[in-house]
Amino acid sequence: MNLLELREVSKTYTTRQRTVQALDGVSLGVKEGEIVMITGRSGSGKSTLLHVMSCLDRPTSGSVVVKGKETKDMGREELALFRNSNMGFVFQSYTVLPGYSVLENVMLPGLIKGFPAGELRARAEELLSMVDLSNDTDMDAVNLSGGEQQRVAIARALINDQDMIFADEPTGALDSRNAENVMEIFSRINAEHNKTIIFVTHDRSLSRYADRLIELMDGRIVDGGET
């Protein structure tokens, strides 16, 4: 059974000026432990697809089934709790919170979920060691380099032991060396912890890190769709 499945998903945005068909009848399945890369030209629907897959946005029509659960039947609060428990997020902008230490930034989603602080601290320290930041736990996160801030975001995405990590252009703001470091960390997380990783990128050279490449054009999958 697929860990995540989209069935004939469409997404339409309507403004005063026009209607945009961002996704058009997309169907795909993702298995546990896969690394999936989503690519395509600007405006092809890459980020919209990621946001719908990760339940950050709801489709206009079609179904998004995660771990056997039909997400369109969930209310807003239930869906938010479901995301927090099952999905971690890494974005192009590092989204670290200023005024908070590296350790506090990583612990935040677990505090929202209600885990005990002592348990969370130990878990956060373990994750920061995994992303090679164990010596920087007390530093204000905004004082780190861009590559280091992105590694904080990766550790934070795993604090609730989520099964899936969704990453939207995670290397887009990084130089080539830091981009390689981030992708190597994703590969290690996948290999050692069997986490499912789904990432959007315009950089096709990163396909060497993926088990499968999904290519979009005009809101439709043209390669790598249903499994």
VEXGUVO-27389 format. One line per 5 residues: number of its first residue (from 0); their letters; for each residue x, y, z of N, C-alpha, C. Coordinates in Angstrom, 1 decimal. Example, Ala and Ser with C-alpha at 12.3 -4.5 7.8 and 13.67 -1.06 7.14 Angstrom:
<pts>
0 = AS = 13.2 -5.7 7.8 12.3 -4.5 7.8 13.2 -3.3 7.8 | 12.8 -2.2 7.1 13.7 -1.1 7.1 12.9 0.0 7.9
</pts>
This chain:
<pts>
0 = MNLLE = 0.8 -1.2 0.0 0.0 0.0 0.0 0.9 1.2 0.0 | 0.5 2.3 -0.7 1.2 3.5 -0.8 1.1 4.3 0.5 | 2.1 4.9 0.9 2.1 5.8 2.1 1.3 7.0 1.8 | 1.4 7.5 0.6 0.6 8.7 0.2 0.1 8.5 -1.2 | -1.1 8.9 -1.5 -1.7 8.7 -2.8 -2.6 9.9 -3.2
5 = LREVS = -2.4 10.3 -4.4 -3.2 11.4 -5.0 -4.1 10.7 -6.1 | -5.4 11.0 -6.1 -6.3 10.4 -7.1 -7.0 11.5 -7.8 | -6.6 11.7 -9.1 -7.3 12.7 -10.0 -7.4 14.1 -9.3 | -6.3 14.5 -8.8 -6.3 15.8 -8.1 -6.1 17.0 -9.0 | -7.0 18.0 -8.9 -6.9 19.2 -9.6 -6.9 20.4 -8.6
10 = KTYTT = -6.2 21.5 -9.0 -6.2 22.6 -8.1 -6.3 23.9 -9.0 | -7.4 24.7 -8.7 -7.7 25.9 -9.5 -7.6 27.1 -8.6 | -6.9 28.1 -9.1 -6.9 29.4 -8.4 -7.6 30.4 -9.2 | -8.5 31.2 -8.6 -9.3 32.2 -9.3 -9.0 33.5 -8.7 | -8.7 34.5 -9.5 -8.5 35.9 -9.1 -9.5 36.7 -10.0
15 = RQRTV = -9.5 38.0 -9.7 -10.4 38.9 -10.5 -10.1 38.9 -12.0 | -8.8 38.7 -12.3 -8.4 38.8 -13.7 -8.6 37.5 -14.4 | -8.3 36.3 -13.8 -8.3 35.1 -14.5 -8.4 33.9 -13.6 | -8.6 32.7 -14.2 -8.6 31.4 -13.5 -7.3 30.6 -13.9 | -6.6 30.1 -13.0 -5.4 29.4 -13.3 -5.6 27.9 -12.8
20 = QALDG = -5.3 27.0 -13.8 -5.4 25.6 -13.5 -4.0 25.1 -13.1 | -3.7 25.1 -11.8 -2.3 24.8 -11.4 -2.0 23.3 -11.4 | -3.0 22.5 -11.1 -2.9 21.0 -11.3 -4.1 20.5 -12.0 | -3.9 19.5 -12.9 -5.0 19.1 -13.8 -5.0 17.5 -13.8 | -5.8 17.0 -12.9 -6.0 15.5 -12.9 -4.8 14.7 -12.6
25 = VSLGV = -4.1 15.1 -11.5 -2.8 14.4 -11.1 -3.1 13.2 -10.3 | -2.6 12.1 -10.7 -2.6 10.8 -9.9 -1.2 10.3 -9.7 | -0.9 10.0 -8.4 0.4 9.4 -8.2 0.4 8.7 -6.8 | 1.3 7.8 -6.6 1.5 7.1 -5.3 2.9 7.2 -4.9 | 3.2 7.3 -3.6 4.5 7.3 -3.0 4.6 6.2 -1.9
30 = KEGEI = 5.6 5.4 -2.1 5.8 4.3 -1.1 6.7 4.7 0.1 | 6.5 4.0 1.2 7.3 4.3 2.3 8.8 4.1 2.0 | 9.6 5.1 2.4 11.0 5.0 2.2 11.5 5.5 0.9 | 10.7 6.0 0.0 11.1 6.6 -1.3 11.6 8.0 -1.1 | 12.6 8.3 -2.0 13.0 9.7 -2.2 12.5 10.1 -3.6
35 = VMITG = 11.5 11.1 -3.6 10.9 11.5 -4.8 11.2 12.9 -5.1 | 11.7 13.2 -6.3 12.0 14.5 -6.8 11.0 15.0 -7.7 | 10.4 16.2 -7.5 9.5 16.8 -8.4 10.1 18.0 -9.1 | 10.1 18.0 -10.4 10.7 19.0 -11.2 9.8 19.5 -12.3 | 10.3 20.5 -13.0 9.5 21.1 -14.1 9.9 22.6 -14.3
40 = RSGSG = 9.4 23.2 -15.3 9.7 24.6 -15.6 9.0 25.4 -14.5 | 9.4 26.7 -14.5 8.7 27.6 -13.6 7.2 27.7 -14.0 | 6.3 27.7 -13.1 4.9 27.7 -13.4 4.3 26.4 -13.8 | 5.0 25.3 -13.7 4.5 24.0 -14.1 3.6 23.4 -13.0 | 3.6 23.9 -11.8 2.8 23.4 -10.7 3.5 22.6 -9.6
45 = KSTLL = 4.9 22.7 -9.6 5.7 21.9 -8.7 5.3 22.2 -7.2 | 5.4 23.5 -6.9 5.1 23.8 -5.5 3.7 23.6 -5.1 | 2.8 23.8 -6.0 1.4 23.5 -5.7 1.2 22.0 -5.5 | 1.8 21.2 -6.2 1.7 19.7 -6.0 2.3 19.4 -4.7 | 3.4 19.9 -4.3 4.0 19.6 -3.0 3.1 20.0 -1.9
50 = HVMSC = 2.5 21.2 -2.0 1.6 21.8 -1.0 0.3 20.9 -0.8 | -0.2 20.4 -1.9 -1.4 19.6 -1.9 -1.0 18.2 -1.3 | 0.1 17.6 -1.7 0.6 16.3 -1.2 0.8 16.4 0.3 | 1.3 17.5 0.8 1.6 17.6 2.2 0.5 18.2 3.0 | -0.7 18.4 2.4 -1.9 18.9 3.1 -1.7 20.3 3.6
55 = LDRPT = -0.8 21.1 3.1 -0.7 22.5 3.4 -1.8 23.2 2.6 | -2.2 22.6 1.5 -3.3 23.2 0.7 -4.3 22.1 0.3 | -5.5 22.4 0.2 -6.5 21.4 -0.2 -6.7 21.4 -1.7 | -7.0 20.3 -2.4 -7.2 20.3 -3.8 -8.6 20.9 -4.1 | -8.8 21.4 -5.3 -10.2 21.8 -5.7 -11.1 20.6 -5.9
60 = SGSVV = -10.5 19.5 -6.5 -11.2 18.2 -6.6 -10.2 17.1 -6.6 | -10.7 15.9 -6.3 -9.8 14.7 -6.2 -9.5 14.4 -4.7 | -8.8 13.4 -4.5 -8.5 12.9 -3.2 -7.0 12.8 -2.9 | -6.7 13.1 -1.6 -5.3 13.0 -1.1 -5.4 12.0 0.1 | -4.9 10.8 0.0 -5.0 9.8 1.0 -3.6 9.6 1.6
65 = VKGKE = -3.4 9.8 2.9 -2.1 9.7 3.6 -2.3 8.6 4.6 | -1.4 7.6 4.6 -1.4 6.5 5.5 -2.8 5.9 5.7 | -3.5 5.8 4.5 -4.8 5.2 4.4 -5.9 6.1 4.9 | -5.7 7.3 5.2 -6.7 8.3 5.6 -7.0 9.3 4.6 | -8.3 9.4 4.3 -8.8 10.4 3.3 -8.8 11.8 4.0
70 = TKDMG = -7.9 12.7 3.5 -7.7 13.9 4.2 -8.8 14.9 4.0 | -9.6 14.8 2.9 -10.6 15.8 2.7 -11.8 15.7 3.7 | -11.8 14.6 4.4 -12.8 14.4 5.5 -12.4 15.0 6.8 | -11.1 15.5 6.9 -10.6 16.1 8.1 -11.0 17.6 8.2 | -11.3 18.1 9.4 -11.5 19.5 9.6 -10.1 20.2 9.7
75 = REELA = -10.1 21.5 9.7 -8.8 22.3 9.7 -7.9 21.9 10.9 | -8.5 21.9 12.1 -7.7 21.6 13.3 -7.2 20.1 13.3 | -8.0 19.2 12.9 -7.6 17.8 12.8 -6.5 17.6 11.8 | -6.6 18.3 10.6 -5.6 18.2 9.6 -4.3 18.8 10.1 | -4.3 19.9 10.8 -3.1 20.5 11.3 -2.4 19.6 12.3
80 = LFRNS = -3.1 18.9 13.1 -2.5 18.0 14.1 -2.0 16.8 13.3 | -2.7 16.3 12.3 -2.2 15.2 11.5 -0.9 15.6 10.8 | -0.8 16.8 10.2 0.5 17.2 9.6 1.6 17.3 10.6 | 1.3 17.8 11.8 2.4 18.0 12.8 2.9 16.6 13.2 | 2.1 15.6 13.2 2.5 14.3 13.7 3.2 13.5 12.6
85 = NMGFV = 2.8 13.7 11.3 3.3 12.8 10.3 4.2 13.5 9.2 | 4.3 14.8 9.2 5.0 15.5 8.1 5.9 16.5 8.7 | 7.1 16.6 8.1 8.0 17.6 8.4 8.3 18.5 7.2 | 8.6 19.7 7.4 8.7 20.6 6.2 10.1 21.4 6.2 | 10.6 21.5 5.0 11.9 22.3 4.8 11.6 23.1 3.6
90 = FQSYT = 11.8 24.4 3.7 11.6 25.4 2.6 12.8 26.0 2.2 | 12.8 26.7 1.0 13.9 27.4 0.5 14.4 28.5 1.5 | 13.5 29.3 2.0 13.8 30.2 3.1 13.9 29.4 4.4 | 14.9 29.6 5.2 15.3 28.7 6.2 14.3 28.7 7.4 | 13.5 29.8 7.6 12.4 29.9 8.5 12.8 29.6 10.0
95 = VLPGY = 14.1 29.9 10.3 14.5 29.8 11.7 13.9 31.1 12.4 | 13.6 30.9 13.7 13.0 32.0 14.5 14.1 32.8 15.2 | 14.2 34.1 14.9 15.2 34.9 15.6 14.9 35.1 17.0 | 16.0 35.2 17.8 15.9 35.3 19.3 15.8 34.0 20.0 | 15.8 32.9 19.2 15.7 31.6 19.8 17.0 30.8 19.4
100 = SVLEN = 17.5 30.0 20.3 18.7 29.2 20.1 18.4 28.1 19.0 | 19.5 27.6 18.5 19.4 26.5 17.6 18.6 25.3 18.2 | 18.9 25.0 19.4 18.1 23.9 20.1 16.7 24.2 20.2 | 16.3 25.5 20.6 14.9 25.9 20.8 14.2 25.8 19.5 | 14.8 26.2 18.4 14.2 26.2 17.1 13.8 24.7 16.7
105 = VMLPG = 14.7 23.8 17.0 14.4 22.4 16.7 13.3 21.8 17.5 | 13.3 22.2 18.8 12.3 21.7 19.7 10.9 22.2 19.5 | 10.7 23.3 18.8 9.4 24.0 18.7 8.2 23.1 18.3 | 8.3 22.4 17.2 7.1 21.6 16.8 6.7 20.5 17.9 | 7.7 20.0 18.6 7.4 19.0 19.7 6.8 19.7 20.9
110 = LIKGF = 7.2 20.9 21.2 6.5 21.7 22.2 5.0 21.9 21.9 | 4.8 22.3 20.6 3.4 22.5 20.1 2.6 21.2 20.3 | 3.2 20.1 20.0 2.5 18.8 20.1 2.3 18.4 21.6 | 3.1 18.9 22.5 2.9 18.7 23.9 3.9 17.6 24.5 | 5.0 17.3 23.8 6.0 16.4 24.4 6.7 17.0 25.6
115 = PAGEL = 7.1 16.3 26.5 7.8 16.8 27.7 9.1 17.4 27.2 | 9.5 18.6 27.8 10.7 19.3 27.4 12.0 18.5 27.5 | 12.1 17.8 28.6 13.3 17.0 28.8 13.5 15.9 27.7 | 12.4 15.3 27.3 12.5 14.3 26.2 12.8 15.0 24.9 | 12.2 16.1 24.7 12.4 16.9 23.4 13.9 17.3 23.3
120 = RARAE = 14.4 17.8 24.5 15.8 18.3 24.4 16.8 17.2 24.0 | 16.6 16.0 24.6 17.5 14.9 24.2 17.3 14.5 22.7 | 16.1 14.5 22.3 15.8 14.2 20.8 16.4 15.3 19.9 | 16.3 16.6 20.3 16.8 17.7 19.5 18.3 17.6 19.4 | 18.9 17.3 20.6 20.4 17.2 20.6 20.9 16.0 19.7
125 = ELLSM = 20.1 14.9 19.7 20.5 13.8 18.8 20.4 14.2 17.3 | 19.3 14.9 17.0 19.1 15.3 15.6 20.2 16.4 15.2 | 20.5 17.3 16.1 21.5 18.3 15.7 22.9 17.6 15.5 | 23.2 16.6 16.3 24.4 15.8 16.1 24.4 15.1 14.7 | 23.2 14.7 14.3 23.1 14.0 13.0 23.3 15.0 11.8
130 = VDLSN = 23.0 16.2 12.0 23.2 17.2 10.9 24.5 18.1 11.2 | 25.3 17.6 12.1 26.6 18.1 12.4 26.6 19.6 12.9 | 25.6 19.8 13.9 25.5 21.1 14.5 25.5 20.9 16.1 | 26.1 19.9 16.6 26.1 19.6 18.0 26.9 20.6 18.8 | 27.7 21.4 18.2 28.5 22.4 18.9 27.9 23.8 18.9
135 = DTDMD = 26.7 23.9 18.3 26.1 25.2 18.1 24.7 25.3 18.7 | 24.4 24.4 19.7 23.0 24.3 20.2 22.5 25.6 20.9 | 23.4 26.3 21.5 23.0 27.5 22.3 23.1 28.8 21.5 | 23.6 28.8 20.2 23.7 30.0 19.4 22.4 30.4 18.9 | 22.2 31.7 18.8 21.0 32.2 18.1 21.0 31.7 16.7
140 = AVNLS = 19.9 31.1 16.3 19.9 30.4 15.0 20.1 31.3 13.8 | 19.7 32.6 13.9 19.9 33.5 12.8 21.3 33.9 12.6 | 22.2 33.6 13.5 23.6 33.9 13.4 24.4 32.8 12.6 | 23.7 31.7 12.3 24.3 30.6 11.5 24.4 31.0 10.0 | 25.2 30.3 9.3 25.3 30.5 7.9 24.0 30.0 7.2
145 = GGEQQ = 23.8 30.3 6.0 22.6 29.8 5.3 22.5 28.2 5.3 | 23.6 27.6 5.0 23.7 26.1 5.0 23.4 25.6 6.3 | 23.9 26.2 7.4 23.7 25.7 8.7 22.2 25.9 9.1 | 21.6 27.0 8.7 20.2 27.3 9.1 19.3 26.2 8.4 | 19.7 25.8 7.2 18.9 24.8 6.5 19.0 23.5 7.2
150 = RVAIA = 20.2 23.2 7.8 20.4 21.9 8.5 19.5 22.0 9.8 | 19.4 23.2 10.4 18.5 23.3 11.6 17.1 23.0 11.2 | 16.7 23.5 10.0 15.3 23.2 9.5 15.1 21.8 9.3 | 16.1 21.0 8.8 16.0 19.6 8.6 15.8 18.9 9.9 | 16.6 19.3 10.9 16.5 18.6 12.2 15.1 18.9 12.8
155 = RALIN = 14.6 20.1 12.7 13.3 20.5 13.2 12.2 19.7 12.5 | 12.4 19.4 11.2 11.4 18.6 10.4 11.3 17.2 10.9 | 12.2 16.8 11.8 12.2 15.4 12.2 11.9 15.2 13.7 | 11.7 16.4 14.4 11.6 16.3 15.9 10.5 15.5 16.4 | 9.4 15.4 15.6 8.2 14.6 16.0 8.3 13.2 15.4
160 = DQDMI = 9.4 12.8 14.9 9.6 11.5 14.3 8.6 11.3 13.2 | 8.4 12.3 12.3 7.5 12.2 11.2 8.0 11.2 10.2 | 7.0 10.6 9.5 7.4 9.6 8.5 7.8 10.2 7.2 | 7.3 11.5 6.9 7.6 12.1 5.7 8.2 13.5 5.8 | 9.1 13.8 5.0 9.7 15.2 4.9 9.4 15.7 3.5
165 = FADEP = 8.8 16.9 3.5 8.5 17.6 2.3 9.4 18.8 2.2 | 10.1 19.0 1.1 11.1 20.1 1.0 10.9 20.8 -0.4 | 10.6 22.1 -0.3 10.4 23.0 -1.4 11.6 23.8 -1.7 | 12.3 23.4 -2.8 13.5 24.1 -3.2 14.5 24.2 -2.0 | 14.8 23.1 -1.4 15.6 23.2 -0.2 17.1 23.6 -0.4
170 = TGALD = 17.5 23.5 -1.6 18.9 24.0 -1.9 18.9 25.2 -2.8 | 17.8 25.8 -3.0 17.7 26.9 -4.0 18.4 28.2 -3.6 | 18.6 28.4 -2.2 19.3 29.6 -1.8 20.7 29.3 -1.3 | 21.2 28.1 -1.7 22.5 27.7 -1.2 23.5 27.6 -2.3 | 24.8 27.8 -2.0 25.9 27.5 -2.9 26.0 26.0 -3.2
175 = SRNAE = 26.8 25.6 -4.1 26.9 24.2 -4.5 27.4 23.3 -3.4 | 28.3 23.8 -2.6 28.9 22.9 -1.6 27.8 22.7 -0.5 | 27.1 23.7 -0.1 26.1 23.5 0.9 24.9 22.8 0.4 | 24.6 22.9 -0.9 23.5 22.2 -1.5 23.8 20.7 -1.4 | 25.1 20.3 -1.7 25.5 18.9 -1.7 25.4 18.4 -0.2
180 = NVMEI = 25.8 19.2 0.7 25.7 18.8 2.1 24.3 18.5 2.6 | 23.3 19.4 2.1 21.9 19.2 2.5 21.4 17.9 1.9 | 21.7 17.7 0.6 21.2 16.5 -0.1 21.8 15.2 0.5 | 23.1 15.3 0.9 23.7 14.1 1.6 23.0 13.8 2.9 | 22.6 14.9 3.6 21.9 14.7 4.9 20.5 14.0 4.6
185 = FSRIN = 19.8 14.5 3.6 18.6 13.8 3.2 18.8 12.3 2.9 | 19.8 12.0 2.2 20.1 10.6 1.8 20.4 9.8 3.0 | 21.2 10.4 4.0 21.5 9.6 5.2 20.3 9.4 6.0 | 19.4 10.4 6.1 18.1 10.2 6.9 17.3 9.1 6.3 | 17.2 9.1 5.0 16.5 8.1 4.3 17.0 6.7 4.5
190 = AEHNK = 18.3 6.6 4.3 19.0 5.3 4.5 19.0 4.7 5.9 | 19.2 5.6 6.9 19.3 5.2 8.2 18.0 5.1 9.0 | 17.0 5.9 8.6 15.8 6.0 9.3 14.5 5.7 8.5 | 14.7 5.4 7.2 13.7 5.0 6.3 12.6 6.1 6.2 | 13.0 7.3 6.2 12.1 8.4 6.1 11.8 8.6 4.6
195 = TIIFV = 10.5 8.9 4.3 10.1 9.2 2.9 10.4 10.7 2.7 | 11.1 11.0 1.6 11.4 12.4 1.3 10.9 12.8 0.0 | 10.2 13.9 -0.1 9.6 14.4 -1.3 10.1 15.8 -1.5 | 10.9 16.1 -2.5 11.4 17.5 -2.7 11.2 18.0 -4.1 | 11.0 19.3 -4.1 10.8 20.1 -5.3 12.1 20.8 -5.7
200 = THDRS = 12.5 20.7 -6.9 13.7 21.5 -7.3 13.7 21.7 -8.8 | 14.3 22.8 -9.2 14.5 23.1 -10.7 15.8 22.5 -11.2 | 16.6 22.1 -10.2 18.0 21.6 -10.5 18.0 20.1 -10.8 | 18.0 19.7 -12.1 17.8 18.3 -12.5 19.0 17.5 -12.1 | 20.2 18.2 -11.8 21.4 17.4 -11.4 21.1 16.7 -10.1
205 = LSRYA = 20.2 17.1 -9.3 19.9 16.5 -8.0 19.1 15.2 -8.1 | 18.8 14.8 -9.3 18.0 13.6 -9.5 18.8 12.4 -9.1 | 20.2 12.5 -9.0 21.0 11.4 -8.6 20.7 11.0 -7.1 | 20.1 11.9 -6.4 19.7 11.6 -5.0 18.3 11.0 -4.8 | 17.6 10.9 -5.9 16.2 10.4 -5.9 16.0 9.0 -6.4
210 = DRLIE = 15.0 8.3 -5.8 14.6 7.0 -6.4 13.7 7.2 -7.6 | 13.0 8.3 -7.6 12.1 8.6 -8.7 12.0 10.0 -9.0 | 11.9 10.4 -10.3 11.7 11.8 -10.7 10.3 11.9 -11.3 | 9.6 12.9 -10.8 8.3 13.3 -11.3 8.4 14.6 -12.0 | 8.1 14.6 -13.3 8.2 15.9 -14.1 6.8 16.4 -14.4
215 = LMDGR = 6.6 17.7 -14.1 5.3 18.4 -14.4 5.5 19.3 -15.6 | 4.4 19.4 -16.3 4.2 20.5 -17.3 2.8 20.9 -17.4 | 2.6 22.2 -17.2 1.2 22.8 -17.3 0.3 22.1 -16.3 | 0.7 21.7 -15.1 -0.1 21.1 -14.1 -0.4 19.6 -14.3 | 0.3 19.0 -15.3 0.1 17.6 -15.5 1.4 16.8 -15.4
220 = IVDGG = 1.4 15.6 -14.9 2.6 14.8 -14.9 2.9 14.2 -16.3 | 4.1 14.5 -16.7 4.5 14.0 -18.0 5.5 12.9 -17.9 | 6.0 12.6 -16.7 6.9 11.5 -16.5 6.9 11.2 -15.0 | 7.0 9.9 -14.7 7.2 9.4 -13.3 6.0 9.4 -12.4 | 4.8 9.3 -12.9 3.6 9.4 -12.1 3.2 8.2 -11.3
225 = ET = 2.1 7.6 -11.6 1.5 6.5 -10.8 2.5 5.4 -10.7 | 2.5 4.8 -9.5 3.4 3.6 -9.2 2.5 2.4 -9.3
</pts>
